Amino acid sequence: MDDASPPPGHGFDTGGLTVQEVGETELLRRLTAVARRHGDGDRLVVASGDDAAVWRPPGGAGIVISQDAIVEGEDFLRSWIDPEALGRRALAVALSDLAAMGARPALCLVTLCAPGTSRIDDLLAIQEGIGAAASEAGCRVAGGDVSAIAGPLVIDVVVVGTLDPGRALRRDRGRPGDLLVVTGCLGGAAAGLRLLLEGRREPVPAPHGRAHPPAEVLAAADAEARWLGRQLRPRARLAEGQALVRLGVACAGDLSDGLIVDVGRITDASGCAAEIWLESVPAEPGIHTLLGAAWVDAALGGGEDFELVAAVAAERLDGLLARWPGGLAPLHVVGRLTAGSGLRLLDRRDGQDVPLPPVASRHFRQP
């Protein structure tokens, strides 16, 4: 057999040899071949395939390191996603932490923990997805490991990035009076999870026999495809994080666990309180129709949107918005930091308190 991975979208367990039949040495050889096919980069002095990689960082750069794992049965089901797309998702989740720091991706290392009955084609396709996504993000797969596991498939990713010394976005740099801004829209990933839990995999098909489906049917299909994409094919806001650094922002984090949780992390680290203005939250278009009043739960507590939230001094907001690059996810003001402790939800700026929604960012809970 050659080192080529099966085509994207082939699904899990569709054939081919198992890891038990191939063995660890041959599996590592093939995974390394996939990683090298996506390029090793000029700064990898010793690339994947040796006992360890040797990397030469840009002169004087700060090194940023993070790690994330996704687990079958907790973060994904095989029936939801194909292996190549799963690899892309695993890397995007890890890269979101670099985006939250304003870092430039450089390297990643991948450990696959798989039962011996796993198909080698599936693991190669996962590696292919990781490698392709890494190339698009400007980083390289520098190595990793494989391990047998008496349980579900686990993909563990370590990401390494660089930034200028002293320029990291940090959770502990918020101050009372700062305004809270988020990138993009919120709640789409939770809406996509809702569809998956209901057994939906693809957009609703047009009624049989209609050559030109009604506009509302097309709009619903487009919305469902967008929500499924937010859940299964997230994007790390790398360019947005780097833009925040360039424009002088010092405090930010990613929205992996939802606006309530991640703003709470900023207030805890910065020693202050916060209020979120419900009227200002940029909900994913269409989720009001899908979820009704529960859109608040999805947008504030659903998690996995992987947008960014930043704290910006009020006097600098206009300048930030004016200089924000047009090709990036837009910025929306959603609240502010205040003195004290805790988190309040108001119906609007200077409005009335409303109850905080439940946090459902633990996987496989109904949004």
Rosetta blueprint (number, residue, H / E / L):
1 M L
2 D L
3 D L
4 A L
5 S L
6 P L
7 P L
8 P L
9 G L
10 H L
11 G L
12 F L
13 D L
14 T L
15 G L
16 G L
17 L L
18 T E
19 V H
20 Q H
21 E H
22 V H
23 G L
24 E H
25 T H
26 E H
27 L H
28 L H
29 R H
30 R H
31 L H
32 T H
33 A H
34 V H
35 A H
36 R H
37 R H
38 H L
39 G L
40 D L
41 G L
42 D L
43 R L
44 L E
45 V E
46 V E
47 A L
48 S L
49 G L
50 D L
51 D L
52 A L
53 A L
54 V E
55 W E
56 R L
57 P L
58 P L
59 G L
60 G L
61 A L
62 G E
63 I E
64 V E
65 I E
66 S E
67 Q E
68 D E
69 A E
70 I E
71 V E
72 E E
73 G L
74 E L
75 D L
76 F E
77 L L
78 R H
79 S H
80 W H
81 I L
82 D L
83 P H
84 E H
85 A H
86 L H
87 G H
88 R H
89 R H
90 A H
91 L H
92 A H
93 V H
94 A H
95 L H
96 S H
97 D H
98 L H
99 A H
100 A H
101 M H
102 G L
103 A L
104 R E
105 P E
106 A E
107 L E
108 C E
109 L E
110 V E
111 T E
112 L E
113 C E
114 A E
115 P L
116 G L
117 T L
118 S L
119 R E
120 I H
121 D H
122 D H
123 L H
124 L H
125 A H
126 I H
127 Q H
128 E H
129 G H
130 I H
131 G H
132 A H
133 A H
134 A H
135 S H
136 E H
137 A H
138 G L
139 C L
140 R E
141 V E
142 A E
143 G E
144 G E
145 D E
146 V E
147 S E
148 A E
149 I L
150 A L
151 G L
152 P L
153 L L
154 V E
155 I E
156 D E
157 V E
158 V E
159 V E
160 V E
161 G E
162 T E
163 L E
164 D L
165 P L
166 G L
167 R L
168 A L
169 L L
170 R L
171 R H
172 D H
173 R H
174 G L
175 R L
176 P L
177 G L
178 D L
179 L E
180 L E
181 V E
182 V E
183 T E
184 G L
185 C L
186 L E
187 G L
188 G H
189 A H
190 A H
191 A H
192 G H
193 L H
194 R H
195 L H
196 L H
197 L H
198 E L
199 G L
200 R L
201 R L
202 E L
203 P L
204 V L
205 P L
206 A L
207 P L
208 H L
209 G L
210 R L
211 A L
212 H L
213 P L
214 P L
215 A H
216 E H
217 V H
218 L H
219 A H
220 A H
221 A H
222 D H
223 A H
224 E H
225 A H
226 R H
227 W H
228 L H
229 G H
230 R H
231 Q H
232 L H
233 R L
234 P L
235 R L
236 A L
237 R L
238 L H
239 A H
240 E H
241 G H
242 Q H
243 A H
244 L H
245 V H
246 R H
247 L L
248 G L
249 V L
250 A L
251 C E
252 A E
253 G E
254 D E
255 L L
256 S L
257 D L
258 G L
259 L H
260 I H
261 V H
262 D H
263 V H
264 G H
265 R H
266 I H
267 T H
268 D H
269 A H
270 S H
271 G L
272 C L
273 A E
274 A E
275 E E
276 I E
277 W E
278 L H
279 E H
280 S H
281 V L
282 P L
283 A E
284 E L
285 P L
286 G L
287 I H
288 H H
289 T H
290 L H
291 L H
292 G H
293 A H
294 A H
295 W H
296 V H
297 D H
298 A H
299 A H
300 L H
301 G H
302 G L
303 G L
304 E L
305 D L
306 F L
307 E L
308 L E
309 V E
310 A E
311 A E
312 V E
313 A L
314 A H
315 E H
316 R H
317 L H
318 D H
319 G H
320 L H
321 L H
322 A H
323 R H
324 W L
325 P L
326 G L
327 G L
328 L L
329 A L
330 P L
331 L E
332 H E
333 V E
334 V E
335 G E
336 R E
337 L E
338 T E
339 A L
340 G L
341 S L
342 G L
343 L E
344 R E
345 L E
346 L E
347 D L
348 R L
349 R L
350 D L
351 G L
352 Q L
353 D E
354 V E
355 P L
356 L L
357 P L
358 P L
359 V L
360 A L
361 S L
362 R L
363 H L
364 F L
365 R L
366 Q L
367 P L
